[in-house]
Amino acid sequence: MRTRTLARAAGFVAALAPVGLPGPAVPAGTRADPVGAVACPDGAVRISAADLDPAWEAGGLKITASPSVVLRGNRVERNGGPGLWCDIDCRDVRIEGNHAAENLGPGIFYEISYAAVIARNTLRLNGDPRATWFWDGDIQVAASEDVEVSDNDITVRPGGHAVVLVDQARERAQGGLYRTARNRVHDNRFTFQGAGSAGGVSDAEPESPNFRVIQTGGNSFDRNRYAFPAATPPRSIWGHDIIDFAQFRAAGQERAGILKAEP
């Protein structure tokens, strides 16, 4: 069994169907529109990835080097890696109206790419409990610019992460560094089932130009709602610091955000 990796497609049209599984390559209900879309309202993707590395190629769908892609109306469940993954120079992407649940990786992962809208998705209990650092957020944006994350409903597993911006001062092949910058996370609803976190994190070294890009690169969180079990408020992460919600707000984030304990 293997995941489907789709590369260098403009106005990309594809179906979320695992290669190597029985059944048609294009699920019933698949349709395309002129801008390029994945729209499989009746199809769910479940892939066994026993022989693949989920950090490299396993999961539901991976797209590379593709502009003007729309991923809409899909169910991506219980894959052995990320659910929906755009990696390496994707641009002008819309990921909207999808359901991603119980994947052993981020539910939605946007990596070293540009200009995306991630909106109106439902995510539930994604991420590998064995993941280290702050990897495997339900929505994870890494080394990417100009991404808007809004109006998503996210149920976070105990110990998991709702939305995480990640910067590691990754080098471009043509020189310079990728920057996690000008990303906006707003008007989302996070429901934590236990301890968890959200925010932006960096492991760039102090001498790196990216050392403070999370804090100074125009990234923002606001008007998000954090519901959590009593006595286990979520942590905030900002740059190189793990802080509480009050400190996150003092850093200029979540000015209109809501933190609420629920029974």
Secondary structure, 3 states (H helix, E strand, C coil): CECEEEECCCCCCCCCCCECCCCCCCCCCCCCCCCCCEECCCCEECCCCCCCCCCCCCCCEEEECCECCEEECCEEECCCCCCEEEECCCEEEEEECCEEECCCCCCEEEECCEEEEEECCEEECCCCCCCCCCCCCCEEEECCEEEEEECCEEEECCCEEEEEEEECCCECCCCCECCCECCEEECCEEEECCCEEEEEEECCCCCCCCCCHHHHCCCEEECCEEEEECCCCCEEEEECEEECHHHHHHCCCCCCCEEEEEC
